[in-house]
């Protein structure tokens, strides 16, 4: 599907479809940026492992530079970065159809039946569950803020409500991704048969079989041809 084709389809799309695109754009704004949290996560983890082998250096850094070089602080920072990374890209993975599926039945269905399964899943499971968890996360975070919760460790991090707030933000993003997919399934199930737009977790009948769980299907012969071209280019 070319970009010009998609542009014309988006301009002629139903308002619900355009709303789903806006929700997807909201989700991807956070997801694409949060993905870079993997860089500080890796760096902090590497430094923590390295400094444990150089205890004298760690002691010197704690005493002369900052308490943030303590192993406990570094480990908690790893947990916090991992939590933020997971929470903020959760919705992004759903709109991009990169989440884990056990798809033994659904993968053999036609588009409308797949949309029905997706509609039931988002309506009765994902969206309600996310709302319930979001409510308890709000209570969780608010209590943490009121009590000025700190780490159970005497040498750990303070202001626990900050990371809990990020978890709440991640749930809001995940809810937006669920609503985006939910709107699209409604349009596939009840919209005009000739309507076409870019799908997130489904495939149109004429495009089915071209991908596996959101990934473009690789043809072995094409891959072998590409490898031969690369090999010839290397020799030249």
Secondary structure as GFF3:
##gff-version 3
##sequence-region A 1 236
A	DSSP	alpha_helix	3	11	.	.	.	ID=ss1
A	DSSP	alpha_helix	15	34	.	.	.	ID=ss2
A	DSSP	alpha_helix	37	53	.	.	.	ID=ss3
A	DSSP	alpha_helix	55	64	.	.	.	ID=ss4
A	DSSP	three_ten_helix	67	69	.	.	.	ID=ss5
A	DSSP	alpha_helix	71	95	.	.	.	ID=ss6
A	DSSP	three_ten_helix	106	108	.	.	.	ID=ss7
A	DSSP	alpha_helix	111	121	.	.	.	ID=ss8
A	DSSP	pi_helix	122	126	.	.	.	ID=ss9
A	DSSP	alpha_helix	127	146	.	.	.	ID=ss10
A	DSSP	alpha_helix	160	190	.	.	.	ID=ss11
A	DSSP	three_ten_helix	205	207	.	.	.	ID=ss12
A	DSSP	beta_strand	211	212	.	.	.	ID=ss13
A	DSSP	beta_strand	215	216	.	.	.	ID=ss14
A	DSSP	alpha_helix	220	235	.	.	.	ID=ss15
###
